[in-house]
Amino acid sequence: MFVQNTEIETMTKRLTKAEEEIMLILWELKECTIREAMSKLNQADIPYTTVSTVVRVLEKKGFVGHKAVGTTYLYFPMLGKKEYLKGHLTGIVSKYFDGSFSRMTAFFARENDMNLTELQEIMGEIESDLNENDPHE
């Protein structure tokens, strides 16, 4: 799949905590109005204008698009959750683990006191993902 330069730039941008909270809602709902997003937030006292401002910032960053429906707008993610996570994790691996996914995995295994069964489950998931994406099979 060909990835456009603007998409690559978006994948490497970091989300603030507020932006991430809105993106998680958009990824879950696929598209929604500001009011619908507000209803999914854990804090009931956040003003409409605050949520609207965060969504507009996300739009400027290239994470969110919108379409007019009557007198309102429906907002939707321009980048999938998996694509964002891939770009974000690649940055973390590069900065903190010298570009080594193995070192990152070992770090999390140690820090979370994982046992052999859990590590085997992870290996099984990786193998399954690799087999699904193998064009030769």
GROMACS elastic network, one bead per residue, 0.5 to 0.9 nm:
[ bonds ]
;  ai    aj funct       b0    kb
    3     6     6  0.83408   500
    3     7     6  0.63600   500
    3     8     6  0.67649   500
    4     7     6  0.52659   500
    4     8     6  0.64443   500
    4     9     6  0.88156   500
    5     8     6  0.50195   500
    5     9     6  0.61919   500
    5    10     6  0.86063   500
    6     9     6  0.50431   500
    6    10     6  0.61759   500
    6    11     6  0.86648   500
    6    62     6  0.77918   500
    7    10     6  0.50006   500
    7    11     6  0.61638   500
    7    12     6  0.88059   500
    7    62     6  0.79003   500
    7    63     6  0.88751   500
    7    78     6  0.85853   500
    7    79     6  0.73537   500
    8    11     6  0.51052   500
    8    12     6  0.65373   500
    8    13     6  0.89718   500
    8    87     6  0.81711   500
    9    12     6  0.54157   500
    9    13     6  0.65719   500
    9    62     6  0.87924   500
   10    13     6  0.52456   500
   10    14     6  0.83907   500
   10    61     6  0.69208   500
   10    62     6  0.61459   500
   10    63     6  0.67200   500
   10    79     6  0.77968   500
   10    84     6  0.78918   500
   10    87     6  0.86714   500
   11    14     6  0.79789   500
   11    63     6  0.87996   500
   11    79     6  0.77566   500
   11    83     6  0.66412   500
   11    84     6  0.50661   500
   11    85     6  0.79843   500
   11    86     6  0.77239   500
   11    88     6  0.69442   500
   12    84     6  0.77357   500
   12    87     6  0.53873   500
   12    88     6  0.63175   500
   12    90     6  0.86556   500
   12    91     6  0.73286   500
   13    61     6  0.80918   500
   13    84     6  0.86563   500
   13    87     6  0.82568   500
   13    88     6  0.78062   500
   14    20     6  0.89563   500
   14    84     6  0.89311   500
   14    88     6  0.71003   500
   15    18     6  0.78685   500
   15    19     6  0.55341   500
   15    20     6  0.55234   500
   15    23     6  0.88011   500
   15    58     6  0.85998   500
   16    19     6  0.50745   500
   16    20     6  0.59893   500
   16    21     6  0.85476   500
   17    20     6  0.50934   500
   17    21     6  0.62179   500
   17    22     6  0.88303   500
   18    21     6  0.51400   500
   18    22     6  0.64912   500
   18    23     6  0.87223   500
   18    51     6  0.87373   500
   18    54     6  0.72205   500
   19    22     6  0.52147   500
   19    23     6  0.61162   500
   19    24     6  0.86161   500
   19    54     6  0.62253   500
   19    55     6  0.75349   500
   19    57     6  0.83389   500
   19    58     6  0.68714   500
   20    24     6  0.60516   500
   20    25     6  0.86297   500
   21    24     6  0.52949   500
   21    25     6  0.65860   500
   21    26     6  0.89116   500
   21    41     6  0.78065   500
   22    25     6  0.51653   500
   22    26     6  0.62937   500
   22    27     6  0.86633   500
   22    37     6  0.70850   500
   22    38     6  0.88075   500
   22    41     6  0.80939   500
   22    51     6  0.80511   500
   22    54     6  0.78116   500
   22    55     6  0.73610   500
   22    58     6  0.89436   500
   23    27     6  0.59594   500
   23    28     6  0.83996   500
   23    55     6  0.87492   500
   23    58     6  0.84797   500
   23    63     6  0.81241   500
   23    64     6  0.82710   500
   23    76     6  0.89504   500
   23    77     6  0.71474   500
   23    81     6  0.83166   500
   24    27     6  0.51364   500
   24    28     6  0.61552   500
   24    29     6  0.86513   500
   24    81     6  0.79616   500
   25    28     6  0.50821   500
   25    29     6  0.60537   500
   25    30     6  0.81230   500
   25    31     6  0.88254   500
   25    32     6  0.86997   500
   25    37     6  0.64199   500
   25    40     6  0.69431   500
   25    41     6  0.80903   500
   26    29     6  0.51461   500
   26    30     6  0.53217   500
   26    31     6  0.58525   500
   26    32     6  0.68993   500
   26    37     6  0.75127   500
   26    64     6  0.86466   500
   26    75     6  0.76354   500
   26    76     6  0.60554   500
   26    77     6  0.60409   500
   27    30     6  0.52407   500
   27    31     6  0.78497   500
   27    76     6  0.78808   500
   27    77     6  0.64467   500
   27    79     6  0.89769   500
   27    80     6  0.71443   500
   27    81     6  0.64782   500
   28    31     6  0.83981   500
   29    32     6  0.65716   500
   29    37     6  0.86671   500
   29    76     6  0.84809   500
   30    75     6  0.84428   500
   30    76     6  0.58909   500
   30    77     6  0.69233   500
   31    66     6  0.86372   500
   31    74     6  0.60551   500
   31    75     6  0.53047   500
   31    77     6  0.73269   500
   32    35     6  0.79917   500
   32    36     6  0.57820   500
   32    37     6  0.64072   500
   32    73     6  0.81486   500
   32    74     6  0.50835   500
   32    75     6  0.53791   500
   32    76     6  0.67467   500
   33    36     6  0.51398   500
   33    37     6  0.63029   500
   33    38     6  0.86182   500
   33    72     6  0.74441   500
   33    73     6  0.60837   500
   33    75     6  0.60589   500
   33    76     6  0.89983   500
   34    37     6  0.51055   500
   34    38     6  0.61557   500
   34    39     6  0.87650   500
   34    48     6  0.73201   500
   34    51     6  0.68480   500
   34    52     6  0.63130   500
   34    55     6  0.80836   500
   34    73     6  0.80738   500
   34    74     6  0.78692   500
   34    75     6  0.77488   500
   35    39     6  0.62826   500
   35    40     6  0.88992   500
   35    48     6  0.73482   500
   35    51     6  0.87789   500
   36    39     6  0.51660   500
   36    40     6  0.67398   500
   37    40     6  0.53228   500
   37    41     6  0.66539   500
   37    51     6  0.81223   500
   38    41     6  0.52269   500
   38    42     6  0.85238   500
   38    43     6  0.84341   500
   38    44     6  0.76271   500
   38    46     6  0.77876   500
   38    47     6  0.86887   500
   38    48     6  0.74577   500
   38    51     6  0.71366   500
   39    42     6  0.81041   500
   39    43     6  0.89171   500
   39    44     6  0.76150   500
   40    43     6  0.87546   500
   41    44     6  0.69463   500
   41    46     6  0.85350   500
   43    46     6  0.62086   500
   44    47     6  0.84964   500
   46    49     6  0.84554   500
   46    50     6  0.67570   500
   46    51     6  0.73115   500
   47    50     6  0.53536   500
   47    51     6  0.67564   500
   47    52     6  0.87378   500
   48    51     6  0.53530   500
   48    52     6  0.60645   500
   48    53     6  0.85748   500
   49    53     6  0.59962   500
   49    54     6  0.86424   500
   50    53     6  0.51309   500
   50    54     6  0.63528   500
   50    55     6  0.87215   500
   51    54     6  0.51783   500
   51    55     6  0.62541   500
   51    56     6  0.86849   500
   52    55     6  0.51279   500
   52    56     6  0.62093   500
   52    57     6  0.86899   500
   53    56     6  0.50734   500
   53    57     6  0.62204   500
   53    58     6  0.86350   500
   54    57     6  0.51032   500
   54    58     6  0.62384   500
   54    59     6  0.86253   500
   55    59     6  0.61774   500
   55    60     6  0.87351   500
   55    64     6  0.72429   500
   55    75     6  0.81628   500
   56    60     6  0.62793   500
   56    61     6  0.86648   500
   56    64     6  0.80814   500
   57    60     6  0.50553   500
   57    61     6  0.62488   500
   57    62     6  0.86873   500
   57    63     6  0.88542   500
   57    64     6  0.87597   500
   58    61     6  0.50300   500
   58    62     6  0.62617   500
   58    63     6  0.52571   500
   58    64     6  0.55478   500
   58    65     6  0.85324   500
   59    62     6  0.51038   500
   59    63     6  0.56665   500
   59    65     6  0.58401   500
   59    66     6  0.82161   500
   59    78     6  0.87528   500
   60    63     6  0.76555   500
   60    64     6  0.79078   500
   61    64     6  0.78041   500
   62    65     6  0.74598   500
   62    77     6  0.88707   500
   62    78     6  0.68183   500
   62    79     6  0.81147   500
   63    76     6  0.86103   500
   63    77     6  0.58734   500
   63    78     6  0.51046   500
   63    79     6  0.58044   500
   63    80     6  0.89204   500
   64    75     6  0.65936   500
   64    76     6  0.55988   500
   64    78     6  0.50288   500
   64    79     6  0.75835   500
   65    74     6  0.84163   500
   65    75     6  0.56937   500
   65    76     6  0.54222   500
   65    77     6  0.62868   500
   65    78     6  0.59783   500
   66    73     6  0.61932   500
   66    74     6  0.54067   500
   66    76     6  0.60357   500
   66    77     6  0.86853   500
   67    72     6  0.85613   500
   67    73     6  0.55592   500
   67    74     6  0.53956   500
   67    75     6  0.66887   500
   67    76     6  0.84133   500
   68    71     6  0.69804   500
   68    72     6  0.58924   500
   68    74     6  0.63491   500
   68    75     6  0.89518   500
   69    72     6  0.54705   500
   69    73     6  0.57219   500
   69    74     6  0.67803   500
   70    73     6  0.78488   500
   77    80     6  0.67154   500
   77    81     6  0.86249   500
   79    82     6  0.84025   500
   79    83     6  0.65427   500
   79    84     6  0.66655   500
   80    83     6  0.52423   500
   80    84     6  0.62908   500
   80    85     6  0.85822   500
   81    84     6  0.51835   500
   81    85     6  0.60421   500
   81    86     6  0.85177   500
   82    85     6  0.50594   500
   82    86     6  0.60394   500
   82    87     6  0.86781   500
   83    86     6  0.50918   500
   83    87     6  0.63351   500
   83    88     6  0.85834   500
   84    87     6  0.52405   500
   84    88     6  0.60380   500
   84    89     6  0.84948   500
   85    89     6  0.58715   500
   85    90     6  0.82741   500
   86    89     6  0.52820   500
   86    90     6  0.59856   500
   86    91     6  0.86235   500
   87    90     6  0.51276   500
   87    91     6  0.63420   500
   87    92     6  0.88287   500
   88    91     6  0.52405   500
   88    92     6  0.64474   500
   88    93     6  0.87815   500
   89    93     6  0.60093   500
   89    94     6  0.83618   500
   90    93     6  0.51109   500
   90    94     6  0.60210   500
   90    95     6  0.85663   500
   90    99     6  0.77350   500
   90   101     6  0.86012   500
   91    94     6  0.50603   500
   91    95     6  0.60594   500
   91    96     6  0.83971   500
   91    99     6  0.84796   500
   92    95     6  0.51945   500
   92    96     6  0.57398   500
   92    97     6  0.73488   500
   92    99     6  0.83775   500
   92   104     6  0.89064   500
   93    96     6  0.55225   500
   93    98     6  0.65213   500
   93    99     6  0.50340   500
   93   100     6  0.62221   500
   93   101     6  0.62976   500
   93   103     6  0.84430   500
   93   104     6  0.65679   500
   94    97     6  0.58817   500
   94    98     6  0.52252   500
   94   100     6  0.72397   500
   94   101     6  0.88316   500
   95    98     6  0.62499   500
   95    99     6  0.71443   500
   96    99     6  0.77155   500
   96   104     6  0.82496   500
   97   100     6  0.55229   500
   97   101     6  0.73379   500
   97   102     6  0.86493   500
   97   103     6  0.59990   500
   97   104     6  0.59546   500
   97   107     6  0.89906   500
   98   101     6  0.87358   500
   98   103     6  0.82282   500
   99   102     6  0.89723   500
   99   103     6  0.84602   500
   99   104     6  0.87949   500
  100   103     6  0.53218   500
  100   104     6  0.65361   500
  100   105     6  0.87778   500
  101   105     6  0.60757   500
  101   106     6  0.85142   500
  102   105     6  0.50987   500
  102   106     6  0.60890   500
  102   107     6  0.84951   500
  103   106     6  0.50477   500
  103   107     6  0.60123   500
  103   108     6  0.86630   500
  104   107     6  0.50397   500
  104   108     6  0.63120   500
  104   109     6  0.85728   500
  105   108     6  0.52470   500
  105   109     6  0.60681   500
  105   110     6  0.86151   500
  106   110     6  0.61361   500
  106   111     6  0.85098   500
  107   110     6  0.52615   500
  107   111     6  0.60420   500
  107   112     6  0.84812   500
  108   111     6  0.50012   500
  108   112     6  0.58393   500
  108   113     6  0.81912   500
  108   114     6  0.83104   500
  109   112     6  0.53775   500
  109   113     6  0.59194   500
  109   114     6  0.51733   500
  109   115     6  0.82121   500
  109   119     6  0.77265   500
  110   113     6  0.50641   500
  110   114     6  0.66158   500
  111   114     6  0.79875   500
  114   117     6  0.81028   500
  114   118     6  0.60424   500
  114   119     6  0.67438   500
  115   118     6  0.54670   500
  115   119     6  0.64328   500
  115   120     6  0.87895   500
  116   119     6  0.50243   500
  116   120     6  0.60667   500
  116   121     6  0.85828   500
  117   120     6  0.50661   500
  117   121     6  0.62358   500
  117   122     6  0.87602   500
  118   121     6  0.50272   500
  118   122     6  0.63719   500
  118   123     6  0.87268   500
  119   122     6  0.50957   500
  119   123     6  0.62739   500
  119   124     6  0.86361   500
  120   124     6  0.61094   500
  120   125     6  0.86646   500
  121   125     6  0.62859   500
  121   126     6  0.86827   500
  122   125     6  0.51140   500
  122   126     6  0.62352   500
  122   127     6  0.86208   500
  123   126     6  0.50642   500
  123   127     6  0.60977   500
  123   128     6  0.85073   500
  124   127     6  0.51142   500
  124   128     6  0.60693   500
  124   129     6  0.86004   500
  125   128     6  0.50469   500
  125   129     6  0.61527   500
  125   130     6  0.85722   500
  126   129     6  0.51248   500
  126   130     6  0.61183   500
  126   131     6  0.85850   500
  127   130     6  0.50554   500
  127   131     6  0.61114   500
  127   132     6  0.86226   500
  128   131     6  0.51537   500
  128   132     6  0.62353   500
  128   133     6  0.87488   500
  129   132     6  0.51391   500
  129   133     6  0.63093   500
  129   134     6  0.86527   500
  130   133     6  0.52311   500
  130   134     6  0.60466   500
  131   134     6  0.51481   500
  131   135     6  0.85664   500
  131   137     6  0.75601   500
  132   135     6  0.81676   500
  132   137     6  0.84208   500
  133   136     6  0.89523   500
  133   137     6  0.88218   500
  134   137     6  0.59538   500
